[in-house]
Amino acid sequence: MKIALSIPTGRPRVKHVVKSFLENAVQYGYDLKNFSVYLSIDTTFKKTRVADFILHSELENKLGKIEYISPKRRKDIGEDLVNLGVETNLAISLFAGRGYSRLRNSSLLLALRDNNDVAICIDDDEVPYIPIESQEGKIRWENLDFFTPHLEALKSTDITRGPYMGYLSPIPSDLEEEISPLVRRRLGEALQIGNEIVTVNSFFNLMENIIYLPEREILNPHRPYIVANSKYGKTILSGNMGINLHSIREGKLPIFYTPPSARGEDTFFGLQLKNNTVIEVPSYIFHDPFGLYPHLLKGKFPHKLKNIPVNKTSINRFADAVIGWLKYAPLFVYMSSKTAAEREERIEDMIKKIVKPTQQLAELLHCPKLYFSKEILEDYHRNVVNHYYMLQKSQEVWKNKILPQYRGISA
């Protein structure tokens, strides 16, 4: 089996993340010649150069292939597709420029071209080292087998997803100490209208979002299992996901799409998986969205996970997440409503409810960008019909024009 490790990244630390996952593969008996690594690089995020992301040559030489997909390379991919008859605006929105959907699409396209069988998708703020909590409450860290559960399931399914340990969301856990319950409840009430994960309770009991793997789950596992359709399709978190590339070649899976600069590429992907089989597997990752644990990559493990303080860095990360949610909310509402009347009712309710809590958060957290939350939501609502057209057109072009050129010789 030829395995593509697909990672969108803007942080040079990804070099160490890749090394940790490949060491995990070797520990559990895999030959790295069967692995190809596709780093889709955003050099704007941290004002970096592609050279900052280069793996150590000794590791490179052990791999089947390594691809450093620069912004220029993604632009070239877009131009190649235009020459094949793809509309320029579609080629740009799917491959060229910034954004997770474009970075993921570029790496998947090259993985297809190179005749890989599966793609394992991770992010650059993750490691395969897992904090395990015993029944007595003691914590130990283990390097559990990450790849095998994904790979075994992908022999007979379209998509796999794995659980997250550590920090589940970009919400600082200490937010409860800084912001009143009323403001947090109002924020949840507004955001849940246009979000498949955020609920009215998402900003309460935030310490419960710091997750250890219970030892009993290893002793008596309940995974793998088939993921059922929910009200909003199938929930996928693309930072721990496996994709059967043969299912893509057969035209069974969508391409990633988001409205411009929005979050949610995995949300819209999951909304389109009603007729696909998704299996949750016991392939665990530790998620460190605030970068609190760089020493994990050096084998130094804490005895307990920290609260996330409310500071300039965590506030900025949280505000960016809120704005990203607002940008994808109108399209999410559009796709998940049964009637036009329901769409309008939901989005009008969200616009009305988002004003007060975001204004209060902007003041309390000294975060000016949140003052414009209502305007952002209204702007993306005005453009939602065009965004839905682009999503639909993207899937059509993906299946009829792009895949025939990039399926690879194994199709």
Secondary structure in CASP SS format (residue, H / E / C, confidence):
PFRMAT SS
TARGET T0000
AUTHOR 0000-0000-0000
METHOD secondary structure of the structure
MODEL  1
M C 1.00
K C 1.00
I E 1.00
A E 1.00
L E 1.00
S E 1.00
I E 1.00
P E 1.00
T E 1.00
G C 1.00
R C 1.00
P C 1.00
R C 1.00
V H 1.00
K H 1.00
H H 1.00
V H 1.00
V H 1.00
K H 1.00
S H 1.00
F H 1.00
L H 1.00
E H 1.00
N H 1.00
A H 1.00
V H 1.00
Q H 1.00
Y C 1.00
G C 1.00
Y C 1.00
D C 1.00
L H 1.00
K H 1.00
N H 1.00
F E 1.00
S E 1.00
V E 1.00
Y E 1.00
L E 1.00
S E 1.00
I E 1.00
D C 1.00
T C 1.00
T C 1.00
F C 1.00
K C 1.00
K C 1.00
T C 1.00
R C 1.00
V H 1.00
A H 1.00
D H 1.00
F H 1.00
I C 1.00
L C 1.00
H C 1.00
S H 1.00
E H 1.00
L H 1.00
E H 1.00
N C 1.00
K C 1.00
L C 1.00
G C 1.00
K E 1.00
I E 1.00
E E 1.00
Y E 1.00
I E 1.00
S C 1.00
P H 1.00
K H 1.00
R H 1.00
R H 1.00
K H 1.00
D H 1.00
I H 1.00
G H 1.00
E H 1.00
D H 1.00
L H 1.00
V H 1.00
N H 1.00
L C 1.00
G C 1.00
V C 1.00
E C 1.00
T H 1.00
N H 1.00
L H 1.00
A H 1.00
I H 1.00
S H 1.00
L H 1.00
F C 1.00
A C 1.00
G C 1.00
R C 1.00
G C 1.00
Y H 1.00
S H 1.00
R H 1.00
L H 1.00
R H 1.00
N H 1.00
S H 1.00
S H 1.00
L H 1.00
L H 1.00
L H 1.00
A H 1.00
L H 1.00
R H 1.00
D C 1.00
N C 1.00
N C 1.00
D C 1.00
V E 1.00
A E 1.00
I E 1.00
C E 1.00
I E 1.00
D C 1.00
D C 1.00
D C 1.00
E E 1.00
V E 1.00
P C 1.00
Y E 1.00
I E 1.00
P E 1.00
I E 1.00
E E 1.00
S C 1.00
Q C 1.00
E C 1.00
G C 1.00
K C 1.00
I E 1.00
R E 1.00
W E 1.00
E E 1.00
N E 1.00
L C 1.00
D C 1.00
F C 1.00
F H 1.00
T H 1.00
P H 1.00
H H 1.00
L H 1.00
E H 1.00
A H 1.00
L C 1.00
K C 1.00
S C 1.00
T C 1.00
D C 1.00
I E 1.00
T E 1.00
R E 1.00
G C 1.00
P C 1.00
Y E 1.00
M E 1.00
G E 1.00
Y E 1.00
L C 1.00
S C 1.00
P C 1.00
I C 1.00
P C 1.00
S C 1.00
D C 1.00
L H 1.00
E H 1.00
E H 1.00
E H 1.00
I C 1.00
S C 1.00
P H 1.00
L H 1.00
V H 1.00
R H 1.00
R H 1.00
R H 1.00
L H 1.00
G H 1.00
E H 1.00
A H 1.00
L H 1.00
Q H 1.00
I H 1.00
G H 1.00
N C 1.00
E C 1.00
I C 1.00
V C 1.00
T C 1.00
V C 1.00
N C 1.00
S C 1.00
F C 1.00
F C 1.00
N C 1.00
L H 1.00
M H 1.00
E H 1.00
N H 1.00
I E 1.00
I E 1.00
Y C 1.00
L E 1.00
P E 1.00
E H 1.00
R H 1.00
E H 1.00
I H 1.00
L H 1.00
N C 1.00
P C 1.00
H C 1.00
R C 1.00
P C 1.00
Y E 1.00
I E 1.00
V C 1.00
A C 1.00
N C 1.00
S E 1.00
K C 1.00
Y C 1.00
G E 1.00
K C 1.00
T C 1.00
I C 1.00
L C 1.00
S C 1.00
G C 1.00
N E 1.00
M E 1.00
G E 1.00
I E 1.00
N E 1.00
L H 1.00
H H 1.00
S H 1.00
I H 1.00
R H 1.00
E C 1.00
G C 1.00
K C 1.00
L C 1.00
P C 1.00
I C 1.00
F C 1.00
Y C 1.00
T C 1.00
P C 1.00
P C 1.00
S C 1.00
A C 1.00
R C 1.00
G C 1.00
E H 1.00
D H 1.00
T H 1.00
F H 1.00
F H 1.00
G H 1.00
L H 1.00
Q C 1.00
L C 1.00
K C 1.00
N C 1.00
N C 1.00
T C 1.00
V E 1.00
I E 1.00
E E 1.00
V C 1.00
P C 1.00
S C 1.00
Y C 1.00
I E 1.00
F E 1.00
H E 1.00
D C 1.00
P C 1.00
F C 1.00
G C 1.00
L C 1.00
Y C 1.00
P H 1.00
H H 1.00
L H 1.00
L H 1.00
K H 1.00
G C 1.00
K C 1.00
F C 1.00
P C 1.00
H C 1.00
K C 1.00
L C 1.00
K C 1.00
N C 1.00
I C 1.00
P C 1.00
V C 1.00
N C 1.00
K H 1.00
T H 1.00
S H 1.00
I H 1.00
N H 1.00
R H 1.00
F H 1.00
A H 1.00
D H 1.00
A H 1.00
V H 1.00
I H 1.00
G H 1.00
W H 1.00
L H 1.00
K H 1.00
Y H 1.00
A H 1.00
P H 1.00
L H 1.00
F H 1.00
V H 1.00
Y H 1.00
M H 1.00
S H 1.00
S C 1.00
K C 1.00
T C 1.00
A H 1.00
A H 1.00
E H 1.00
R H 1.00
E H 1.00
E H 1.00
R H 1.00
I H 1.00
E H 1.00
D H 1.00
M H 1.00
I H 1.00
K H 1.00
K H 1.00
I H 1.00
V H 1.00
K H 1.00
P H 1.00
T H 1.00
Q H 1.00
Q H 1.00
L H 1.00
A H 1.00
E H 1.00
L H 1.00
L C 1.00
H C 1.00
C C 1.00
P H 1.00
K H 1.00
L H 1.00
Y H 1.00
F H 1.00
S H 1.00
K H 1.00
E H 1.00
I H 1.00
L H 1.00
E H 1.00
D H 1.00
Y H 1.00
H H 1.00
R H 1.00
N C 1.00
V H 1.00
V H 1.00
N H 1.00
H H 1.00
Y H 1.00
Y H 1.00
M H 1.00
L H 1.00
Q H 1.00
K H 1.00
S H 1.00
Q H 1.00
E H 1.00
V H 1.00
W H 1.00
K H 1.00
N H 1.00
K H 1.00
I H 1.00
L H 1.00
P H 1.00
Q H 1.00
Y H 1.00
R C 1.00
G C 1.00
I C 1.00
S C 1.00
A C 1.00
END
